[in-house]
Amino acid sequence: MKRKIVAQGAGGHTISLPIDWIRLNKIKVGGSVDVIQQGHDLLIANDFSGLSKEIKFEISSNSETYIRLLLSNAYRSGYSKIFINGNVSKKIIAKIVNDYLLGFEMSGISPNYLIESVNEPDLLKFNNLLIKQLFMLSEIVINISDDIENIVFRIQKYDNFLKRCLSSNKIEISNKFVMWQFLSNITYSARAFYHFKKDVKNITQTNEIEKLKEMINIIKKSYLTNDYLILDKLHNIEKNILMNKDITNKENYHIKTIARLLYFCSSPLVSIILNKKFDI
């Protein structure tokens, strides 16, 4: 919809807000809204700072995988308070909160726990955190011979927060589905490195590892410079890795898996870059 701009004193300008939107969001006279600049656009969103989105889980399982599935998805969906009731290990919940839920803390005693937002990063730092993801992916392949577990967990933690941002009303991205897919491929790649490290104890910096490093550098450079043309090199390197038979079977499986996942970053990345160019 179009709104007319009205000149105010001292160089200010105002627009009126649609009455249907005012009623839907229960906006009161004297209240506030969030105004967020996105390139040449402004996003006007309801100010939810005083509201709390809550959910409660009844959990009887001590499966860390299952509990992480519930908590991570509640976190990504934008809940600010997560209540847990059940005979669940406090240690497992605390580990999941610490490892995967950025800006959240846990309190309570068995069988009732509360996980809530206490110190989340600014949503407007989305791009900075995404860039940090890419640099951490480089850090993984550089340190593949050492302990990479903490780096992988940090990538997973940032992934959850960035997807939480996408689920919120306070950040506007041209195609959230494509960005979600790109973030997932970054995290899948990091997890694949983690399983590679667990399965092959003594990994050395071979030519194949160097090719994976080059693939990550291409993805990073493409995102930072908005250059989708260099992604053609990504496919050539991936094809070269898939055709190579000169590595042991176990290493072959993991390296090919990682190369494939890194290549999958190219499709959503092209779309992200094209949307950026359109927005300029």
N, C-alpha and C positions, 0 to 999 in steps of 0.2 A: 504494500500500500504506500501511497505517497502522502507526505505531510508538508504543509507550507512552513517555511522558515520565517520567523518574525524577529525583526531587529529590536534589540534592547539597548539601554544606555551603556556607555563606556565600551562599545564594540562587542557586546554580548549578543547571542542569538538563542532563540528558544523554538521548540516544536511542541505541539500538543500530543499527548499519548492517547491511543484509542480507548474509548470508554469500556468496550468489551474486555480488553486486556486488563484494565484497571479493576473491573469487577471480578474477573476470573482469579486474579492474584491478590484480591482483597487489599489493594493499595489505598492507604489513608492519606488525607491532606496533612502535610507536615512530615510524612514518611520519606523513605529514600529508595532509590533503585541503584543498581550497579551499572556504570557506563564503562565499557571496555573497548579500547581502540584495537582494531584488527586491520593493519595496513591503512588503506584509505576508507575503511568502513568503521562504523560504531555499532557495538552490540549493546542493547539495553536489556538488562535482565532483572528479575525480581531479586531483591536483597534477602537471601536466605540465611544471613549470618545469625539471626536469632532463632532459627528453626533447627530442629534435630530430627533427622531421618533415622528411625530405629527399627531393629528386627530382633526376634528372639528365636534361638535354636534349642530344641530338646535333643541332647546328644547322649547316647549310651555307649558309643564305640570309642575305643582308644586308638583307632587307626589314624596315624598322623596324616596319611594321604587324604583320607576322607574329611578330616577336620580342616585341613588346609584348603581343600576344595570348597567347603562351605564358607570359610572365613575370607578367602581371597576373592570369591565372587560377590560376597556381600560388600566387601571393601571397594571393589571395582564398580559396583552398582551405585555407590555414593552414600551408603549408610554411615552415619557418624557415631552411632552407638550400636553395639552388638552384644546382646545378652545371651549367655549360655547357662543352661540348667542341665545338670546331669553328673553322674559319677565319672568325670573325665579327669585325666591326668593334668594337673596344673602346669607341670613341667613341659608337656607337649604344647599346650596352648601358648605358654610364654615364649617358647622357641619359635612358633609360627608367627606370633606377633612381632617378635624381634627381627626375624629373618625376612618377612614378606610384607608387613604392613607399615609403610613409612608414615611416621607422624602419629602412630597409635600406641596406646599403653593399656596394660591389663591390670585390673584390681579385683578384689573379692576373694572369698574362700569357698572351698567345695561345699555344696554342689552349685553355688551361684557365682558366676563371673561376669564382669563387665569389661568390654573392650571398647575404647572410645578415642576419638580424635582429640589430641592435646597440642600437637605442634606440627601441623602439616606445612610443607613448603607452599609458597605463593603459586597459585595456578598459572599465573602469567609467566612463570619460569619454565613452562612446558618445553619450549624449543631448546633451552640450555640443558635441560635434563636429558632430552633425546640425544643431543650431541654428546653428552657425557656417556650415554649408552654405547655409542659408536666407538668412542675412545677406549672404553672398558673392554669392548670386544677385541680391539687391537691388543690391549694389555694381556688378554687371555692367551692369544696365539704366541705372543712374545715370551710369555712365561709358562708355556705348555709343559716344560720339563719340571716345573716347580708346583707348589700347591696353588691351584686356581679356584678352589671351592668358594672362598670368600668373595671373589670377583663375580662368580656366577650368581651367587645369592644376591649380591648388590644389583646386578642386572635384572633379576627377577623382581626384586623389591621396587626398583624404578619402573619396571614394566607395569606392575600393578597400579602404581600411583598415576602414571601417564594415562592408563586406561580409565582410572577413576576420574581424571580430568575430562576425558572424552565423554564420559557418562554425565558430567555435570552440565548445568545451564550456563556456566560462566566462562566457557571457552568456545570459540567458533572456528571450526576448521571446515574447509570446503567439502571434503569427503571423509567423514569420520571412519567409515568402514574400511577404506583404503589405508588410512593411518593405523588403524587397529591391526590390520593384516601385516603392515610393515613392522610394527612393534613386535608382533608375535613371531615373525620370522627371525628378528634379531635375537629374541629370547630362546627360540628353538635352536638356533645356531650355538648360542652359549651353552645350553644344556647338552647339546651333542658333543661339544668339546669336553664337558664335564664327564660324560659317559666314556668318551675316548680315553681320558686320563685314568678313569677307574679300571677300565678293561685292559689297557696296555700300560704297564707300570713304568717302563723306561722309554719314554718318548724322546727322540733326538730331533734336532732341527734339520730335517731332510729337505730336499728340493720340493717335495710335495707339501710340506708344511709352509715353505716359503710361498708357494702358489696360493695357499689359503690366506696367508698374510696379505698377499697382493690383492686378492679378491676383496678383503675387508677394507683395504686402503682405497680401492676404487669406489666402493659403496660410500665410504666416508667422504671422499672428495666430491662425489656426485651430489650428495646431499648438501654439503657446505657451499658448493659453487653453483648449484642449480644446473648442472651439466649432465643431461641424460645421454648424450652421445657417447661418453666414455664407457657406458654400461655394456656396449658391444664387446669390450675386452673381457667382461665378466663371463659372457657365454663362451668365448674362446678358451679361457682358462679352465672353466668347468668341463668343457668337452675334452680338453687335453687330459684332465685328471681322470675322467671316466674311462678313457681309452687306455690309460697306462696300466700295464700288467706287472710292472717291475717293483711291486711292494708286497710284503707278506699279507696273507689273507685277512688277518684280524685288523691290521692297520688299513688295508685296502677298503674294508667295509666302512670303517669310521670316517676316513678321509673323504671317500666318495659321498657319504651321507652329509657331511658338513658342507662340501662343495655344492651339493644340490640345494641345501637349505639357504646357503648364501646367494645362490643364483635366484632363488625364489624371491629374494628381496627386490630384484630389479623391476618386476612388474608394478607393484604398488609404488615403488620409488619414482618411476616415470610419471605416474599419475599425480603424485604429490608435487613433483617439480612443475608439471604442466599447470596445475592449479595455482601454484605460487606465481608463475609467470602471468597467468590470467588475472590474478589479484593485484598485480603491480599497476 
